Amino acid sequence: MVLGASSPSARSNADDADRAPSASISMSNTLKRQAVLESWPASPFADLGQPTDMNASLDTLAEQMLTLVEIVSAQEKDIKALKEQCRRLEEHDQAIAVAFSTFFHVLSAGRVAKLSEIASILNHIIKVAEQEGRPAEAIRFLQDLASMLPGDQS
């Protein structure tokens, strides 16, 4: 795949595909964690009268510790993947904001509309979005966009 050559729908499908394994890995890790905790002896030294019992307990403890290390490692990978996905979404939002801002400035330069009028329209859209209970991220995005334009920001 060539960087920058994929379509938005292909990226969306790829992002959905990235999320599905991450969710199944997280569920698998949770199940492993529960299994480890359930198999953990209540008292590892209870009723240990013979050396073979001690060796068996140490083997069990070693297996459980290895399982915990695997779980932590998998969770670190999940966290890293989620951070990368967040970074890509933030970059995407910034790119959209720049595109809209550029579009508004082109409209203003072409004397189609004044930037102050566009800012006023955006502020009205923000008020309506708040009244309708739209997601906070969407409202914040519109506010950031409106702040890029001169005009009445009330």
For each residue, the residues with C-beta under 8 A, 3 or more apart:
1: 5 6
2: 5 6
3:
4:
5: 1 2
6: 1 2 10 11 14
7: 10 11
8: 11 12
9: 12 13
10: 6 7 13 14
11: 6 7 8 14 15
12: 8 9 15 16
13: 9 10 16 17
14: 6 10 11 17 18
15: 11 12 18 19 85
16: 12 13 19 20
17: 13 14 20 21
18: 14 15 21 22 81 85
19: 15 16 22 23 85
20: 16 17 23 24
21: 17 18 24 25
22: 18 19 25 26 78 81 82
23: 19 20 26 27
24: 20 21 27 28
25: 21 22 28 29 74 77 78
26: 22 23 29 30 75 78
27: 23 24 30 31
28: 24 25 31 32 74
29: 25 26 32 33 71 74 75 78
30: 26 27 33 34
31: 27 28 34 35
32: 28 29 35 36 67 70 71
33: 29 30 36 37 71
34: 30 31 37 38
35: 31 32 38 39 67
36: 32 33 39 40 64 67 68 71
37: 33 34 40
38: 34 35
39: 35 36 60 64
40: 36 37 64
41: 44 46 57 60
42: 46
43: 46
44: 41 48 57 61
45: 48 57
46: 41 42 43
47: 53
48: 44 45 53 54 57
49: 53
50: 53 54
51: 54 55
52: 55 56
53: 47 48 49 50 56 57
54: 48 50 51 57 58
55: 51 52 58 59
56: 52 53 59 60
57: 41 44 45 48 53 54 60 61
58: 54 55 61 62
59: 55 56 62 63
60: 39 41 56 57 63 64
61: 44 57 58 64 65
62: 58 59 65 66
63: 59 60 66 67
64: 36 39 40 60 61 67 68
65: 61 62 68 69
66: 62 63 69 70
67: 32 35 36 63 64 70 71
68: 36 64 65 71 72
69: 65 66 72 73
70: 32 66 67 73 74
71: 29 32 33 36 67 68 74 75
72: 68 69 75 76
73: 69 70 76 77
74: 25 28 29 70 71 77 78
75: 26 29 71 72 78 79
76: 72 73 79 80
77: 25 73 74 80 81
78: 22 25 26 29 74 75 81 82
79: 75 76 82 83
80: 76 77 83 84
81: 18 22 77 78 84 85
82: 22 78 79 85 86
83: 79 80 86 87
84: 80 81 87 88
85: 15 18 19 81 82 88 89
86: 82 83 89 90
87: 83 84 90 91
88: 84 85 91 92
89: 85 86 92 93
90: 86 87 93 94
91: 87 88 94 95
92: 88 89 95 96
93: 89 90 96 97 141
94: 90 91 97 98
95: 91 92 98 99
96: 92 93 99 100 141
97: 93 94 100 101 141 144 145 148
98: 94 95 101 102
99: 95 96 102 103
100: 96 97 103 104 145
101: 97 98 104 105 145 148 149
102: 98 99 105 106
103: 99 100 106 107
104: 100 101 107 108 113 115 118 149
105: 101 102 108 109 115
106: 102 103 109 110
107: 103 104 110 112 113 118
108: 104 105 111 112 113 114 115 118
109: 105 106
110: 106 107
111: 108
112: 107 108
113: 104 107 108 117 118
114: 108 117 118 151
115: 104 105 108 118 119 149 150 151
116: 119 120 149 150 151 152
117: 113 114 120 121 151
118: 104 107 108 113 114 115 121 122 149 151
119: 115 116 122 123 146 149 150 151 152 153
120: 116 117 123 124 151 152
121: 117 118 124 125
122: 118 119 125 126 142 145 146 149
123: 119 120 126 127 146 152 153 154
124: 120 121 127 128
125: 121 122 128 129 142
126: 122 123 129 130 139 142 143 146
127: 123 124 130 131
128: 124 125 131 132
129: 125 126 132 134 138 139 142
130: 126 127 133 134 139
131: 127 128
132: 128 129
133: 130
134: 129 130 138 139
135: 138 139
136: 139 140
137: 140 141
138: 129 134 135 141 142
139: 126 129 130 134 135 136 142 143
140: 136 137 143 144
141: 93 96 97 137 138 144 145
142: 122 125 126 129 138 139 145 146
143: 126 139 140 146 147
144: 97 140 141 147 148
145: 97 100 101 122 141 142 148 149
146: 119 122 123 126 142 143 149 153
147: 143 144 153
148: 97 101 144 145
149: 101 104 115 116 118 119 122 145 146
150: 115 116 119
151: 114 115 116 117 118 119 120
152: 116 119 120 123
153: 119 123 146 147
154: 123
